[in-house]
Amino acid sequence: MEKKIRVGLVGYGKAGHAVANVLGTDPRFELCWIARRSAVQEPQTHPGTGTPIFGMEQRSFADIFEKTPVDALVDFSSAASLHAYGEEVRKRGIMLLSAISAYSEDDLAYARSLGKETRVLCSPNITLGINFLIVAAKLLRKIAPFADVEILEQRAK
Ligand SMILES: NC(=O)c1ccc[n+]([C@@H]2O[C@H](COP(=O)([O-])OP(=O)(O)OC[C@H]3O[C@@H](n4cnc5c(N)ncnc54)[C@H](OP(=O)(O)O)[C@@H]3O)[C@@H](O)[C@H]2O)c1
């Protein structure tokens, strides 16, 4: 059997919960821990999978990576956390998959610099349909360079 990819998940909000359920039940991955911003009363775990949850007000990424090493980091938190774990990811060659939707140009430049030393994928939207639209929008801008092309995403009620 192939070795499982050990994953750390950053962010335990609406998206993070859903991602923890998927990663925690996929046999290809071992969800080793979940990090959130606020303090947690340890030990706290994700229901169903028993994955430990750490609060970054009490912990540092260096400490978590040292005690519970991972091969990959999946980020569904906020733009700020990139800078909290970035140098550890660089130093340890940890793969990074960031789903953060609102990186600034400086954040993206920093993520690109990490990509020189480890594998980095930044996907502001992970849904297949939106990614098709992004490709289509780029094509439309080539065909009609003076037209305004915009993708608007709305939550269904
Ligand atoms: N690419 C995509 O398709 C896609 C889809 C959905 C969401 N997203 C992105 O994913 C992110 C989260 O979305 P959401 O709706 O789940 O937001 P949310 O409900 O507000 O949850 C954010 C989570 O991130 C944690 N967090 C924030 N800053 C942190 C830090 N510096 N270190 C560690 N954890 C931190 C928060 O911790 P606490 O719980 O302790 O406050 C919370 O658990 C957003 O950037 C959103 O744009 C992307």
The ligand as a Tripos MOL2 file, in Angstrom:
@<TRIPOS>MOLECULE
LIG
   48    52     1     0     0
SMALL
NO_CHARGES

@<TRIPOS>ATOM
      1 N1        -10.3450   28.5480   -2.6320 N.am      1 LIG1
      2 C1        -11.6190   28.2880   -2.3740 C.2       1 LIG1
      3 O1        -12.3760   27.7490   -3.1900 O.2       1 LIG1
      4 C2        -12.1820   28.6920   -1.0430 C.ar      1 LIG1
      5 C3        -13.4220   28.1980   -0.6150 C.ar      1 LIG1
      6 C4        -13.8740   28.5800    0.6500 C.ar      1 LIG1
      7 C5        -13.1070   29.4280    1.4360 C.ar      1 LIG1
      8 N2        -11.9170   29.8860    0.9620 N.ar      1 LIG1
      9 C6        -11.0420   30.7600    1.7670 C.3       1 LIG1
     10 O2        -10.7330   30.0460    2.9570 O.3       1 LIG1
     11 C7        -10.5670   30.9710    4.0190 C.3       1 LIG1
     12 C8        -11.4740   30.5630    5.1760 C.3       1 LIG1
     13 O3        -12.8370   30.6710    4.8070 O.3       1 LIG1
     14 P1        -13.9990   30.3490    5.8660 P.3       1 LIG1
     15 O4        -15.2600   30.6990    5.2000 O.co2     1 LIG1
     16 O5        -13.8050   28.9790    6.4250 O.co2     1 LIG1
     17 O6        -13.6470   31.4460    6.9880 O.3       1 LIG1
     18 P2        -13.9870   31.4120    8.5360 P.3       1 LIG1
     19 O7        -15.2340   30.6350    8.7890 O.co2     1 LIG1
     20 O8        -13.8980   32.8200    9.0020 O.co2     1 LIG1
     21 O9        -12.7710   30.5810    9.1850 O.3       1 LIG1
     22 C9        -11.4500   31.0300    9.1970 C.3       1 LIG1
     23 C10       -10.6330   30.0500   10.0300 C.3       1 LIG1
     24 O10        -9.2580   30.3930    9.9170 O.3       1 LIG1
     25 C11        -8.6910   30.4790   11.2190 C.3       1 LIG1
     26 N3         -7.5870   31.4840   11.1680 N.ar      1 LIG1
     27 C12        -7.6600   32.7720   10.7890 C.ar      1 LIG1
     28 N4         -6.4330   33.3420   10.8800 N.ar      1 LIG1
     29 C13        -5.5900   32.3720   11.3140 C.ar      1 LIG1
     30 C14        -4.2160   32.3370   11.6110 C.ar      1 LIG1
     31 N5         -3.4310   33.4490   11.4770 N.pl3     1 LIG1
     32 N6         -3.6570   31.1560   12.0180 N.ar      1 LIG1
     33 C15        -4.4240   30.0470   12.1500 C.ar      1 LIG1
     34 N7         -5.7610   30.0220   11.8910 N.ar      1 LIG1
     35 C16        -6.3310   31.1790   11.4920 C.ar      1 LIG1
     36 C17        -9.8240   30.9090   12.1230 C.3       1 LIG1
     37 O11        -9.5040   30.5450   13.4520 O.3       1 LIG1
     38 P3        -10.5850   30.7350   14.6500 P.3       1 LIG1
     39 O12       -11.6510   29.6990   14.3760 O.co2     1 LIG1
     40 O13        -9.8300   30.4350   15.8780 O.co2     1 LIG1
     41 O14       -11.0570   32.1440   14.5440 O.co2     1 LIG1
     42 C18       -10.9660   30.0750   11.5160 C.3       1 LIG1
     43 O15       -10.9480   28.7640   12.0350 O.3       1 LIG1
     44 C19       -10.8780   32.3530    3.4270 C.3       1 LIG1
     45 O16        -9.6710   32.9710    3.0560 O.3       1 LIG1
     46 C20       -11.7170   32.0400    2.2100 C.3       1 LIG1
     47 O17       -11.6060   33.0340    1.2350 O.3       1 LIG1
     48 C21       -11.4550   29.5290   -0.2570 C.ar      1 LIG1
@<TRIPOS>BOND
     1     1     2 1
     2     2     3 2
     3     2     4 1
     4     4     5 ar
     5     4    48 ar
     6     5     6 ar
     7     6     7 ar
     8     7     8 ar
     9     8     9 1
    10     8    48 ar
    11     9    10 1
    12     9    46 1
    13    10    11 1
    14    11    12 1
    15    11    44 1
    16    12    13 1
    17    13    14 1
    18    14    15 2
    19    14    16 1
    20    14    17 1
    21    17    18 1
    22    18    19 2
    23    18    20 1
    24    18    21 1
    25    21    22 1
    26    22    23 1
    27    23    24 1
    28    23    42 1
    29    24    25 1
    30    25    26 1
    31    25    36 1
    32    26    27 ar
    33    26    35 ar
    34    27    28 ar
    35    28    29 ar
    36    29    30 ar
    37    29    35 ar
    38    30    31 1
    39    30    32 ar
    40    32    33 ar
    41    33    34 ar
    42    34    35 ar
    43    36    37 1
    44    36    42 1
    45    37    38 1
    46    38    39 2
    47    38    40 1
    48    38    41 1
    49    42    43 1
    50    44    45 1
    51    44    46 1
    52    46    47 1
@<TRIPOS>SUBSTRUCTURE
     1 LIG1         1 GROUP 0 **** ****
